[in-house]
Amino acid sequence: EKGGGSEAYQYRERVTPGKALAIFLVPSNLLVFGQGMCGCVPWAVIGTFLNDYLAQDRKMGVHNSTLVLTSLSLGGCVGVFSGGLVGQWLYNTRPSLVPLLMGG
């Protein structure tokens, strides 16, 4: 007996290497992947090496350089959260202005 949505759907399609590599044949996917790499790699380098650079090369000490990186991270969190609030408010008010927020 089929109960109204009580049975879980099971995905039966199999992912093959050919199917997985086919995503790289879609031009828009290449743009997304390229933007992701260009956007993520610098932040990974900053998070990995800035603390050491400030502590050793700029003679700030581990405590102060960690404070700088913590401030950077907290600022990013506040920016993401407040950007989400402003973006949602703008979308609810005038959706046509959201691209201006994204581009600004």
N, C-alpha and C positions, 0 to 999 in steps of 0.2 A: 504494500500500500504506500502510495506517495503522500507523505505529510506535507502540508503547506510550507515548504522551505526548510523543513527540519533536516533534510539530508544535505551533507556537505558536498560541494562541487569538487570533483577531482580533476585536475588538469592532466590530460593524457598525452599531450603533444611532447615529443622528445626534442631536446636541443642538441643539435649536431654541430661539429666544428664549422661546417659550411654555413649553417644558419647563423651561428654566432659571428662569423667573419663578414657575413652579408650586411651587417649593420654599418660597416665601414664603406659600403658602396653608395650609401645615401648621402648626397652632398650636404643636406642640412645637418645630418648627424656629424659630419666632419667639422662643420663650423662650431657646433656645440662642444665637441671634444677638444678642438683647438682652443676655444675660449676658456674651457675648464682648465686645461693645462697651463695656459698663460696666466690665468687668474689664481691658481692654487700653488704653483711652484714658488713664486716669490714669497707668499705668506709662509710656506713651509720653511724656506730658507731663513726668513726673519725669525720665526719661532725657534729654529734650531741653533742659529749662529749668532744672533744679535746679543744674547746674554753673555756669551763668551767674549765677543768682540768688545762690548762695553766694559766688562770686568778686566780683561787682560790688556787690550790695546789702548783703551781710553782711560785706564787706571781708575775706574769708578768703584771697583770692589764688587764682590758677588752680591752683597745685600742691596746696594743701590741699583745695580744693573737689573736685578730681579724685580725691584720695585718699578723700574721703567717698563719692563715687559708686562708686569701685572697691570699697570695703569693702561698700557696699550690694549691688553685683553679686555679689561673692564670697559674701556671706552668703546671697543668693538661691540661688546654685548649691549651696552646702552644704545649705541647707534642702531643695531639691528632691531632691538625692541621698539625704540621710538619710531624708527622708519616703518615698522609694521603697523604701529598705531596710526601714524600720519597717512600711510598708504591706504589703510582700511577706511579711515574717515574720508579721504579724498575720493575713494571708489564709491562710497555710499553717497557722497555729495554730488560729485561730477566725475563719472568714470572716464570721460574724455581727457581729463587732466592727469591721469595716472602716468601716461608716458613721459610727461614733463618731469614728474618726480623721479622716475626711473633714469631719465637722461641727465638729471641735474646733479 
